[in-house]
């Protein structure tokens, strides 16, 4: 009888011990953090995956928070730009439970937010406020423009991220990694303005390209005219050089002929003069006793 009672108490003690031990041990998955509270007050944080120990309920309670990246998209909201144009934006936010400062950040998240769903609700207000504040410092062309130098989308997103990150971390223990504009729409009253702006920008592009083309064509014509003038000058110079060389050669030949036979030289010069003065089918009545026509009646000059 005593043995049976002892056996029952032993079994009960083992069961109670197992239950007690199971309530003291908990596993922490990869990418999670655990906040341990004692009678409702946070006392420590675990951010390493594995098996951890705590006091059993009701002394201590563990809250496991998913610390992986989360994506939240805001609803469609209208925002006013600096030049008083309405735009409709959908923004996205990539965030996670902050573990930059352990245990402060996870504890702050648990106390101020509690769940991932509540975190999205908190972020909605923070992102909307930052979006309105940042876009209020930019004109509409910073969002929609055909000119790349006027678009400031990257700069706008960087400023929104800086504003959201600071507030989300300090107030809610949320680490915001990225903020961006996912969708941009226009109210109906702004559509005509955008089309007019795009047409004006395209016209400016066309006029600029036309002016550049005309300027390039003018440069090409000027360069061509310069090359032609240069070639003509070089050709004229070369012709003068050739003519000068030819005349010099002729002069040397005439000089040599005059030296060898002065009479024959005078005869050749007379023929040259006649050739220069008389063309084909030319009739001239002159005194043949005068040079250079006297050669026409010299012996051996009569035609056969």
VMD Tcl script that draws the C-alpha trace (Angstrom):
set ca {
  {0.00 0.00 0.00}
  {2.72 2.46 0.99}
  {4.71 1.48 -2.11}
  {1.71 2.18 -4.37}
  {1.16 5.61 -2.79}
  {4.84 6.42 -3.10}
  {4.78 5.32 -6.72}
  {1.81 7.58 -7.47}
  {3.47 10.54 -5.79}
  {6.63 9.89 -7.75}
  {4.75 9.81 -11.04}
  {2.91 13.00 -10.13}
  {6.15 14.72 -9.18}
  {7.72 13.72 -12.49}
  {4.72 15.03 -14.42}
  {4.73 18.28 -12.49}
  {8.48 18.59 -13.03}
  {8.10 18.06 -16.77}
  {5.31 20.63 -16.95}
  {7.31 23.08 -14.87}
  {10.45 22.56 -16.98}
  {8.53 22.94 -20.22}
  {7.10 26.22 -19.00}
  {10.62 27.43 -18.17}
  {12.21 26.50 -21.52}
  {11.34 28.05 -24.86}
  {12.88 27.99 -28.32}
  {13.68 31.17 -30.22}
  {13.47 30.83 -34.04}
  {16.00 32.37 -36.39}
  {15.17 35.98 -37.21}
  {13.24 36.63 -34.00}
  {13.75 38.37 -30.68}
  {12.18 37.47 -27.33}
  {11.22 39.93 -24.61}
  {10.87 38.44 -21.09}
  {8.53 40.22 -18.70}
  {8.20 39.64 -14.95}
  {4.78 40.50 -13.62}
  {4.24 42.61 -16.77}
  {7.53 44.56 -16.64}
  {10.28 43.80 -19.22}
  {13.42 42.40 -17.61}
  {15.60 41.03 -20.44}
  {15.77 40.35 -24.19}
  {17.11 37.41 -26.21}
  {18.14 37.97 -29.82}
  {20.08 34.74 -30.48}
  {18.22 31.74 -31.91}
  {18.16 28.59 -29.79}
  {16.84 27.29 -26.45}
  {16.43 29.75 -23.57}
  {15.20 29.58 -19.99}
  {12.91 31.76 -17.90}
  {10.83 31.48 -14.74}
  {7.55 29.67 -15.15}
  {4.23 31.43 -15.55}
  {2.93 33.50 -13.80}
  {6.32 34.81 -12.68}
  {7.73 35.44 -16.14}
  {6.21 35.57 -19.62}
  {8.02 35.48 -22.97}
  {6.94 37.47 -26.05}
  {8.50 36.37 -29.33}
  {8.69 39.10 -31.98}
  {9.34 38.47 -35.69}
  {12.44 40.55 -36.49}
  {12.50 39.76 -40.19}
  {11.86 42.43 -42.81}
  {8.27 43.45 -43.34}
  {6.61 45.29 -46.25}
  {3.84 47.82 -45.74}
  {2.02 49.77 -48.47}
  {0.07 52.89 -47.63}
  {-3.35 53.65 -49.03}
  {-3.95 56.13 -51.85}
  {-3.62 59.64 -50.45}
  {-3.51 63.09 -52.04}
  {-0.54 65.36 -51.43}
  {-0.01 69.00 -52.37}
  {3.28 70.05 -54.00}
  {5.02 73.37 -53.52}
  {3.46 74.80 -56.70}
  {-0.04 73.81 -55.48}
  {-0.52 70.70 -57.63}
  {-2.33 67.66 -56.20}
  {-0.79 64.22 -56.68}
  {-2.06 60.83 -55.53}
  {0.62 58.56 -54.13}
  {0.98 55.02 -52.84}
  {4.18 54.59 -50.85}
  {5.82 51.44 -49.56}
  {7.89 50.91 -46.44}
  {10.35 48.10 -45.66}
  {10.88 47.77 -41.91}
  {11.67 45.37 -39.08}
  {11.70 45.24 -35.31}
  {14.86 47.07 -34.34}
  {17.66 45.22 -32.62}
  {20.19 48.04 -32.90}
  {20.01 48.67 -29.16}
  {19.25 45.55 -27.14}
  {17.24 45.46 -24.92}
  {15.91 49.01 -25.44}
  {14.52 48.78 -28.99}
  {12.63 45.44 -28.70}
  {11.18 46.52 -25.34}
  {10.09 49.85 -26.84}
  {8.41 48.00 -29.72}
  {6.58 45.65 -27.35}
  {5.34 48.46 -25.15}
  {4.47 51.03 -27.85}
  {3.30 48.73 -30.65}
  {2.86 45.14 -29.52}
  {2.11 43.38 -32.84}
  {3.07 43.59 -36.49}
  {-0.44 44.72 -37.43}
  {-0.26 47.59 -34.98}
  {3.16 48.49 -36.36}
  {1.71 48.98 -39.86}
  {-0.96 51.26 -38.42}
  {1.65 53.33 -36.59}
  {3.86 53.55 -39.70}
  {0.96 54.74 -41.84}
  {0.70 57.98 -39.91}
  {4.46 58.53 -39.76}
  {4.97 57.92 -43.49}
  {2.01 60.08 -44.48}
  {3.27 63.01 -42.40}
  {6.78 62.71 -43.84}
  {5.44 62.46 -47.40}
  {3.34 65.61 -47.03}
  {6.20 67.54 -45.44}
  {8.82 66.53 -48.03}
  {6.66 66.94 -51.16}
  {5.61 70.36 -49.92}
  {9.19 71.47 -50.58}
  {9.21 70.36 -54.25}
  {7.44 71.45 -57.42}
  {5.29 69.10 -59.46}
  {8.04 68.80 -62.10}
  {10.24 67.01 -59.55}
  {7.80 64.07 -59.82}
  {6.65 64.23 -63.45}
  {8.94 65.69 -66.12}
  {10.55 64.79 -69.44}
  {13.74 66.50 -68.30}
  {15.93 64.14 -66.25}
  {17.66 67.06 -64.56}
  {14.34 68.23 -63.08}
  {13.25 64.89 -61.65}
  {14.09 64.48 -57.96}
  {12.50 61.13 -57.12}
  {15.61 59.65 -55.50}
  {16.20 62.81 -53.47}
  {12.57 62.89 -52.32}
  {12.67 59.25 -51.21}
  {15.92 59.79 -49.32}
  {14.45 62.71 -47.39}
  {11.28 60.76 -46.61}
  {13.36 57.84 -45.35}
  {15.43 60.11 -43.07}
  {12.31 61.64 -41.52}
  {10.47 58.33 -41.09}
  {13.46 56.39 -39.77}
  {14.21 58.77 -36.92}
  {10.63 59.01 -35.65}
  {9.83 55.32 -36.08}
  {12.94 54.23 -34.19}
  {12.68 56.69 -31.32}
  {8.93 56.29 -30.75}
  {8.20 52.68 -31.69}
  {11.46 50.73 -31.84}
  {10.92 50.15 -35.59}
  {13.94 50.06 -37.91}
  {12.81 51.52 -41.26}
  {15.07 50.30 -44.06}
  {13.51 51.85 -47.15}
  {10.70 54.21 -48.13}
  {9.67 54.61 -51.75}
  {6.91 55.74 -54.07}
  {5.22 52.71 -55.60}
  {2.45 54.38 -57.57}
  {1.82 57.93 -58.76}
  {-1.55 59.05 -60.07}
  {-2.97 62.41 -61.01}
  {-6.32 63.99 -60.19}
  {-8.37 64.66 -63.30}
  {-7.84 68.42 -63.09}
  {-4.04 67.93 -63.33}
  {-4.02 65.63 -66.37}
  {-4.42 68.49 -68.89}
  {-1.63 70.41 -67.17}
  {0.72 67.43 -67.44}
  {-0.03 66.94 -71.15}
  {0.51 70.65 -71.86}
  {3.78 70.53 -69.96}
  {4.93 67.45 -71.88}
  {4.06 69.07 -75.23}
  {5.93 72.24 -74.29}
  {8.99 70.22 -73.23}
  {8.90 68.18 -76.44}
  {8.69 71.39 -78.46}
  {11.72 72.75 -76.64}
  {13.61 69.55 -77.38}
  {12.67 69.75 -81.08}
  {13.73 73.40 -81.34}
  {16.99 72.69 -79.58}
  {17.78 69.71 -81.84}
  {16.84 71.75 -84.93}
  {19.11 74.61 -83.86}
  {21.95 72.18 -83.15}
  {21.45 70.58 -86.57}
  {21.50 73.92 -88.36}
  {24.58 74.98 -86.44}
  {26.33 71.73 -87.31}
  {25.35 72.08 -90.98}
  {26.68 75.65 -91.01}
  {29.95 74.46 -89.48}
  {30.23 71.73 -92.09}
  {29.56 74.20 -94.94}
  {32.12 76.63 -93.55}
  {34.68 73.87 -93.22}
  {33.95 72.69 -96.77}
  {34.25 76.22 -98.19}
  {37.52 76.63 -96.35}
  {38.86 73.36 -97.76}
  {37.73 74.29 -101.29}
  {39.39 77.72 -101.04}
  {42.53 76.10 -99.72}
  {42.60 73.54 -102.54}
  {42.01 76.28 -105.12}
  {44.78 78.38 -103.68}
  {47.13 75.41 -103.65}
  {46.12 74.55 -107.24}
  {46.67 78.12 -108.42}
  {50.03 78.22 -106.68}
  {51.02 74.91 -108.24}
  {49.91 76.09 -111.70}
  {51.92 79.27 -111.31}
  {54.93 77.22 -110.27}
  {54.52 74.94 -113.31}
  {54.00 77.93 -115.61}
  {57.05 79.62 -114.14}
  {59.13 76.48 -114.58}
  {57.90 76.11 -118.17}
  {58.68 79.72 -119.01}
  {62.08 79.36 -117.40}
  {62.75 76.25 -119.49}
  {61.58 78.05 -122.62}
  {63.79 81.00 -121.85}
  {66.77 78.69 -121.40}
  {65.98 77.01 -124.71}
  {65.63 80.32 -126.52}
  {68.85 81.55 -124.96}
  {70.65 78.40 -126.02}
  {69.22 78.71 -129.55}
  {70.26 82.36 -129.78}
  {73.76 81.47 -128.68}
  {74.11 78.67 -131.23}
  {72.40 80.39 -134.21}
  {71.22 83.98 -133.81}
  {69.54 84.00 -137.22}
  {67.59 80.83 -136.59}
  {66.60 82.19 -133.19}
  {65.15 85.33 -134.76}
  {63.34 83.16 -137.27}
  {61.70 81.06 -134.48}
  {60.69 84.15 -132.59}
  {59.03 85.56 -135.71}
  {57.07 82.33 -136.16}
  {55.94 82.51 -132.54}
  {54.73 86.05 -133.07}
  {52.78 85.05 -136.19}
  {51.20 82.13 -134.37}
  {50.12 84.41 -131.55}
  {48.67 87.03 -133.92}
  {46.96 84.82 -136.51}
  {44.44 82.10 -135.93}
  {42.78 79.66 -138.30}
  {41.15 81.10 -141.47}
  {42.65 84.53 -140.85}
  {43.29 86.88 -143.77}
  {45.72 89.73 -143.18}
  {46.93 92.29 -145.72}
  {50.18 93.79 -144.50}
  {53.54 94.83 -145.75}
  {55.66 91.71 -145.92}
  {58.82 93.76 -145.70}
  {58.13 94.45 -142.04}
  {58.92 91.90 -139.35}
  {57.64 89.44 -138.45}
  {55.85 89.10 -141.84}
  {59.06 89.30 -143.78}
  {59.59 85.62 -143.04}
  {56.67 84.80 -145.29}
  {58.61 85.75 -148.41}
  {61.92 84.30 -147.40}
  {63.22 81.49 -149.56}
  {61.70 78.12 -148.63}
  {58.54 79.61 -147.02}
  {56.19 79.53 -150.06}
  {53.46 76.91 -149.78}
  {53.42 74.02 -152.18}
}
mol new
graphics top color blue
foreach p $ca { graphics top sphere $p radius 0.5 }
foreach p [lrange $ca 0 end-1] q [lrange $ca 1 end] { graphics top cylinder $p $q radius 0.2 }
display resetview
